[in-house]
Amino acid sequence: MLLADAIGTAISFVNAFFLVYLILIFAYILTSWIPLPYNLWLNRVQRFLYDVVDPYLRLFRRLLPGLSVGGLGLDLSPIIGTIVLILVWRLIVGGLLALD
């Protein structure tokens, strides 16, 4: 009974962490596409997103070559990073459910 509560708590934590990090990745993508006017608070939000998300995405930028389409650079690291995040989330939750 106590182990089931601990596993349920761990699954809830992993789900919450996954959801928050996924939202942060999407917010990072949106703020990189849309030019925002300079504002102290907007700058702090963008800096926070960069500090949290960019180290994770940089792992995939090293592995993927830059894609140039019509003179524009296309960064595929958020797509690959999101797919890997979903796969790791599924593996962790599946492993925790197997313990239950």
C-alpha angles and dihedrals in degrees: 000000000000091000091052090054091049092049091047090051091048091050090050090050093049091048092050093046091049093049094047093047092047090052090049091052091051091047089050090052093048094048090049092053099043117062106226123202114251110270126153094235095044089049090052091049092049091047091050091050091048093049093048103038106028098068089056094046092045088067089065096040089063091055099041123064117229113264116222116200117180093333093311121111116231118202112208095179095097090055094048091041091053092048092049091047091053092048093049091046091052092048093050095046091044091051092049092048090051088058091054 
